[in-house]
Amino acid sequence: MKSIQILFLFYVYLTSCSLKKQNIPVEQNTEKQEIVKNFGIVTYKSNNCGSLIIVKDKDNKEYFLSPFPSLDPKDYPEGTKIKFLFKTSKRAQSQECNKGIPAILSEIEIVK
């Protein structure tokens, strides 16, 4: 019986030494990421696509966004410059229109 107690104490000693936690400082990123709005031009000239937004990236490369839901021509006529936020959508493109990246727009403002 005494040997079992000694083995148990020995086991407790070994496990307690190996389980000591080290205090490692963790740096937290407290900087807030700035949300930048995109600029684009509304167009309806592409066949069967409804509205498209022409956007230029940092390298002045042009690409198209296909907003969902489509923008209303009464509110955003052809050539209207807008400022907006967007996230890409997982919706499939229609067979009639495969131009543009499907996107959901938010915080849309008309730029004058």
Buried (B, 14 or more C-beta within 10 A) or exposed (E): EEEEEEEEEEEEEEEEEEEEEEEEEEEEEEEEEEEEBBBBBBBBEBEEBBBBBBBEEEEEEEEBBBBBEBBEEEEBEEEBBBEBBBEEBEEEBEEEBEEBBBBBBEEBEEEE
